[in-house]
């Protein structure tokens, strides 16, 4: 395992990221979601609370040009499961679960984002009440708009102080200047909320490039009771 600072060192633009795991005392489940932005449209966002999670909103509505890929519900609660994604596939997952279908099928029904030449991956995770974590990524292969790859990572046994991090971009640039998609397995990241959820949320926030970070959401859930605390950090207040 590495700290979030060690993992993101040298990567000025990991894009959007999900961390799911357990506290060091194993008594709390922890989820973190962050967004970054390079364009004015992407940076012009904040997180706000909803009845079952959070949504993205334009900080300045007059500057919102295209809401299709920047306005969505990244975090939603479904029963004892917490769903975290980087797009409107959050709603697809909820719809599948409501009708008795599976997370896997929901992700298989989606492809990467329609933003050539990058074709931003769709990253998604589900943190279940028993501590099990599933992460998924749907990404482009070889720059072909017709060829998506669906990858799933299952972690059935939670480990104290350990989280799993997946983010949209590897940090490497393609020859055309666009960004390479995340490669490989989710990274094992240390989770330490002993000094409070705020401290850990700020540790992740401060590991993100200051010029590109936009917003961060963190939640800790008491495993025994389901009670939770949540924190939102918005660059624009």
C-alpha positions as CSV (number, residue, x, y, z in Angstrom):
1,X,0.0,0.0,0.0
2,X,1.0,3.6,-0.6
3,X,-0.3,6.9,0.6
4,X,-2.4,9.0,-1.8
5,X,0.5,11.4,-2.1
6,X,2.8,8.6,-3.2
7,X,0.3,7.3,-5.7
8,X,-0.5,10.6,-7.3
9,X,3.0,12.1,-7.2
10,X,3.9,13.4,-10.6
11,X,0.4,12.9,-12.0
12,X,-1.0,16.4,-12.4
13,X,-4.3,15.2,-13.9
14,X,-5.7,11.8,-12.7
15,X,-9.1,13.3,-13.6
16,X,-11.9,11.8,-11.6
17,X,-11.2,9.2,-8.9
18,X,-12.9,6.8,-6.5
19,X,-11.5,5.3,-3.3
20,X,-13.4,2.6,-1.5
21,X,-12.2,0.7,1.6
22,X,-12.0,0.4,5.4
23,X,-10.7,2.4,8.3
24,X,-7.6,1.3,10.1
25,X,-9.7,0.0,13.0
26,X,-11.9,-1.9,10.5
27,X,-15.0,-0.4,12.1
28,X,-15.9,2.0,9.3
29,X,-16.3,1.8,5.6
30,X,-14.8,4.8,3.8
31,X,-15.6,6.3,0.4
32,X,-14.0,9.2,-1.4
33,X,-14.8,10.7,-4.8
34,X,-13.0,13.6,-6.4
35,X,-13.3,15.5,-9.7
36,X,-10.8,17.7,-11.5
37,X,-11.1,19.9,-14.6
38,X,-9.1,21.4,-17.4
39,X,-11.8,23.2,-19.3
40,X,-13.9,26.1,-17.9
41,X,-17.0,23.9,-18.3
42,X,-15.4,21.1,-16.2
43,X,-14.0,23.5,-13.6
44,X,-17.3,25.4,-13.1
45,X,-18.7,22.8,-10.7
46,X,-19.5,22.1,-7.1
47,X,-20.9,19.2,-5.2
48,X,-24.2,19.6,-3.4
49,X,-26.1,17.2,-1.2
50,X,-29.2,15.3,-2.4
51,X,-31.6,13.0,-0.5
52,X,-29.6,9.9,-1.3
53,X,-26.1,11.2,-2.0
54,X,-24.7,14.2,-3.9
55,X,-24.9,15.8,-7.4
56,X,-22.7,18.1,-9.4
57,X,-24.0,21.6,-10.1
58,X,-22.7,24.5,-12.1
59,X,-21.0,27.0,-9.7
60,X,-21.9,29.8,-12.2
61,X,-24.9,28.8,-14.3
62,X,-24.2,31.5,-16.8
63,X,-21.0,29.8,-17.8
64,X,-22.4,26.3,-18.2
65,X,-22.0,25.4,-21.9
66,X,-22.6,21.6,-22.1
67,X,-24.1,19.8,-19.1
68,X,-24.2,16.3,-20.7
69,X,-20.9,15.0,-19.2
70,X,-20.4,17.3,-16.2
71,X,-23.8,17.3,-14.4
72,X,-24.8,14.0,-12.8
73,X,-25.3,12.2,-9.5
74,X,-21.9,10.7,-8.6
75,X,-23.0,9.2,-5.2
76,X,-26.3,7.5,-4.5
77,X,-27.4,5.2,-1.7
78,X,-29.2,2.0,-2.6
79,X,-30.3,0.0,0.5
80,X,-27.1,-0.7,2.4
81,X,-24.9,-0.2,-0.7
82,X,-23.2,3.0,-1.7
83,X,-22.8,3.6,-5.4
84,X,-20.0,6.0,-6.6
85,X,-19.3,6.8,-10.3
86,X,-18.0,9.5,-12.6
87,X,-21.1,9.9,-14.7
88,X,-24.8,9.3,-15.3
89,X,-24.2,5.5,-15.0
90,X,-24.9,6.0,-11.3
91,X,-28.6,6.1,-12.4
92,X,-28.2,3.1,-14.7
93,X,-26.8,1.1,-11.7
94,X,-29.7,2.1,-9.5
95,X,-32.2,1.2,-12.2
96,X,-30.7,-2.2,-12.6
97,X,-30.6,-2.9,-8.9
98,X,-34.2,-1.7,-8.5
99,X,-35.3,-4.2,-11.1
100,X,-33.4,-7.1,-9.5
101,X,-30.5,-7.0,-11.9
102,X,-26.8,-6.7,-11.1
103,X,-24.1,-4.1,-11.0
104,X,-22.2,-6.1,-13.6
105,X,-25.0,-6.0,-16.1
106,X,-25.5,-2.3,-15.6
107,X,-21.9,-1.6,-16.5
108,X,-22.0,-3.9,-19.5
109,X,-24.9,-1.9,-20.8
110,X,-22.7,1.3,-21.0
111,X,-19.7,2.4,-23.0
112,X,-17.0,5.1,-22.4
113,X,-17.9,8.8,-22.6
114,X,-18.5,10.3,-26.1
115,X,-15.7,12.8,-26.0
116,X,-13.2,11.9,-28.8
117,X,-10.3,11.7,-29.1
118,X,-10.0,11.0,-25.3
119,X,-13.0,8.7,-24.9
120,X,-12.9,9.2,-21.1
121,X,-13.4,6.0,-19.2
122,X,-16.5,5.4,-17.0
123,X,-15.3,4.4,-13.6
124,X,-17.8,3.0,-11.1
125,X,-17.8,1.4,-7.7
126,X,-20.2,-0.1,-5.2
127,X,-19.4,-0.4,-1.5
128,X,-21.7,-3.0,0.1
129,X,-22.9,-3.2,3.7
130,X,-20.8,-6.3,4.3
131,X,-17.7,-4.4,3.3
132,X,-17.3,-6.0,-0.1
133,X,-16.1,-3.6,-2.9
134,X,-16.5,-3.8,-6.6
135,X,-14.9,-1.4,-9.0
136,X,-15.4,-1.3,-12.7
137,X,-14.0,0.7,-15.6
138,X,-15.3,0.9,-19.2
139,X,-12.7,2.3,-21.5
140,X,-11.7,2.7,-25.1
141,X,-9.2,0.4,-26.8
142,X,-6.9,1.7,-29.4
143,X,-8.8,4.9,-30.1
144,X,-11.6,3.0,-31.9
145,X,-15.0,4.5,-31.0
146,X,-16.6,1.1,-31.6
147,X,-14.4,-0.9,-29.2
148,X,-15.1,-0.7,-25.5
149,X,-13.4,-2.8,-22.8
150,X,-15.2,-3.7,-19.6
151,X,-13.1,-4.6,-16.6
152,X,-14.3,-5.5,-13.1
153,X,-12.4,-5.8,-9.8
154,X,-13.9,-7.7,-6.9
155,X,-12.7,-7.3,-3.3
156,X,-14.8,-9.5,-1.1
157,X,-12.8,-9.3,2.1
158,X,-12.2,-5.8,3.5
159,X,-8.8,-5.2,5.1
160,X,-8.2,-2.7,7.9
161,X,-6.7,0.6,6.7
162,X,-6.8,-0.4,3.0
163,X,-8.6,1.2,0.2
164,X,-8.8,0.7,-3.6
165,X,-8.3,3.7,-5.9
166,X,-9.3,3.9,-9.5
167,X,-9.2,7.1,-11.6
168,X,-9.9,8.1,-15.2
169,X,-6.4,9.0,-16.5
170,X,-3.0,7.5,-16.1
171,X,-1.2,10.8,-16.4
172,X,0.5,9.8,-19.7
173,X,-0.3,11.7,-22.9
174,X,-0.9,10.2,-26.3
175,X,0.9,11.4,-29.4
176,X,-2.1,13.6,-30.2
177,X,-2.0,15.3,-26.8
178,X,-5.0,13.5,-25.4
179,X,-4.8,11.6,-22.1
180,X,-4.2,7.9,-21.7
181,X,-6.9,6.0,-19.8
182,X,-6.2,4.4,-16.4
183,X,-4.2,1.2,-16.9
184,X,-4.1,-1.9,-14.7
185,X,-5.6,-2.8,-11.4
186,X,-6.9,-0.2,-8.9
187,X,-4.2,1.0,-6.6
188,X,-3.9,-0.1,-3.0
189,X,-4.1,3.1,-0.9
190,X,-3.7,3.7,2.8
191,X,-6.8,4.9,4.6
192,X,-6.3,6.7,7.9
193,X,-9.3,8.4,9.5
194,X,-8.0,8.0,13.1
195,X,-7.6,11.8,13.2
196,X,-11.0,12.4,11.7
197,X,-12.6,12.1,8.3
198,X,-11.8,15.8,7.7
199,X,-8.1,15.1,8.0
200,X,-8.2,12.2,5.5
201,X,-10.4,14.2,3.1
202,X,-7.9,17.0,3.2
203,X,-5.0,14.6,2.7
204,X,-6.6,13.4,-0.6
205,X,-7.6,17.0,-1.6
206,X,-4.0,18.3,-1.0
207,X,-2.6,15.4,-3.1
208,X,-4.5,16.7,-6.1
209,X,-3.0,19.4,-8.3
210,X,-4.1,22.7,-7.0
211,X,-4.7,24.2,-10.4
212,X,-6.9,21.4,-11.6
213,X,-8.8,20.1,-8.5
214,X,-12.5,21.0,-8.4
215,X,-14.4,19.1,-5.7
216,X,-14.2,16.2,-3.3
217,X,-16.7,14.1,-1.3
218,X,-15.9,11.8,1.6
219,X,-18.1,9.5,3.7
220,X,-17.4,7.2,6.6
221,X,-20.0,4.6,7.6
222,X,-20.1,2.8,10.9
223,X,-20.2,-0.8,9.9
224,X,-22.2,-2.0,13.0
225,X,-25.0,0.6,12.7
226,X,-24.9,2.1,9.2
227,X,-24.6,5.6,10.6
228,X,-22.4,7.8,8.5
229,X,-20.7,11.2,8.3
230,X,-19.9,13.0,5.1
231,X,-17.8,15.9,4.0
232,X,-17.8,18.1,0.9
233,X,-14.9,20.2,-0.2
234,X,-15.6,22.6,-3.1
235,X,-12.9,24.7,-4.7
236,X,-15.5,27.3,-5.5
237,X,-17.7,28.2,-2.5
